[in-house]
Amino acid sequence: MVLELVLLGIALLILYGFHPITRWRFRHIAGPRPAWLVGNLAEMLSKGQVEAAARWGQLYGPIWCFWLGAVPVVMTDDPHIARKIVVRPVRHKIYSLHVGDEERFESNNIVFINHAMWKETRNAWQPFFSPSAVLKNDELMARSAAKLVRHLAPAAQQGQPVDVWRELGLMTMDVVGTAAFGVDFNTLEKGKAAGGQQQLGSVHTPADRLVGCVNDFFELFGLGNPLFALFFLFPECERWVKWLANAWPTPNFKREIAARRQLRIVGTELVQQAHAAMPATGDHNDGGSKGGSGGSSSAAHNGTGAASRQRGEARPGSFLSLVLPFIGRPVGDTGTRLDELWAATQASGFILAGYETTANALAFTMYCLALNPDKEAKLLAELDAWGPPNRLPSAADMDSFPYATACFQESLRLYPPAAAAVRESPAGGMQLGGLNVPEGTALQVSIFAMHRNPKYWSNPEAYIPERFVEGSPEAAEVTPGAFMPFGDGARKCIGYRFATLEGVLTLVTLYQQYTFKLLPGQQPLKLKTSLTTGPANGIKVTVHPRRQGYSTAEVAEE
Ligand code: HEM
């Protein structure tokens, strides 16, 4: 009897692994042949997620279906189909192994929210990201870049190689952490000490502790638990998979849980402090809503900052100061209200969304410039024509940097740090490219494949910033809608202006002082995709001062 049961179990598992019913429903959509049980996971893991998507685009495009285990994903690299996907549905499916407070903390994150709370949350983010409010962060950004110039000085003097991706990560963390919480992060000053698990629970500033857990989060995301793959292999058993993962956590998952818990605890502490110190009038909104001048000197750096910090208030103009007034507001007619945990998730979410994405984008730009000395020379000429090397750029100077902006955009094309935009097909399903896609299907736009498709880009593998220089012959050839590094539609990246401003001001500040040469052996660049797509082994360069004397590094010391 036992033998029969075992044999029956094996037979059922074998049958299940072919997913006959689901595969039948998607048989009309072309795509790579799925293997038993694991679908196309093996190819994605061996070739790399973005590389596999680009290959499938070439073979089966413009729309195809691949299988994450038992889960069908309909993907496209076509700008028209992509627009239909990103503009209409706002939902996407999220898998999470977390339970309890950590789960609630995570599910409140704007990137993951699907329900009624998304709209209210997006409204709360909006004031900080209006065109005029974003510009007010220019001084924070340029000063952080100048700190990076100073940080790189010893390596430049001694000819020591550096991993510029890591260094840029310290800088972008400085920017987003400070902008989000209104607390000085000073990650560049603290350098390596900032990262890693040793920070957790020890006596450090809240910012140090946040940096420690964000680093752990990025290191462990996706690797934290091999059980994660079970979500895709057995999607019907979501509850059991969660239970298993938490009952027997792997060492990495334990670290990930600890990192997330710290993120929640420290984030909530900072929010509670700031909320308690918030004046009843709610005039914290001033920093964002006054906006408009478009000049430099952000409120986040004015004299009132130090005083308000001592009182535990959120610094005027910081993201947190604009989000706090939303606490207590009702969420539609759901009966729930936004609370302090929600606010803590948003401020931490700001760091998670804006830290690695921007660091990757900048590191990729420097990689591309190092490989293209003629483009680098054009960039240097633009900077030298603009002003003396000790001048810090501000938002008001952005019009003087069309080529620097184009260099940043062209690397976003070749190496988009967020390689896909993700949605779910709405109730009743939808028609895509003439095909019927059933309700609830995971939809993805492969930004990476679209950006490298020869149908839309001539010489797609080449780094040609001129494609983004207005009025150039190369720009005339660009297919409208084929460039979407920040996604599109209602859920388009809210931080795209912030990231572009930071990217350009950083490039200007760095290349005023230095050029960078790649250490050998880094071509072709190996990519790694988890939460974002970045260089798998960092980007190793030597740093070469362009001149003696003047330096924005001195500005950073002021
Ligand atoms: C170069 C840097 C960045 C890139 C390439 C990038 C890219 C993206 C992409 C592709 C999406 C998904 C859009 C979609 O599904 O249509 C996204 C969403 C988002 N990004 Fe960014 N991002 C960057 C920087 C930032 C920064 C600096 C912030 C904020 C500080 C930010 C905040 C967000 C948020 C909050 C969302 C979710 C929006 C929502 O679901 O409503 N991003 N980003």
Residues whose N, C-alpha, C, O or C-beta is under 5 A from the ligand:
A	BS01	HEM	V86 I110 V111 F350 A353 G354 T357 T358 A361 P417 A418 A420 A421 V422 P485 F486 G487 D488 A490 R491 K492 C493 I494 G495 F498 A499
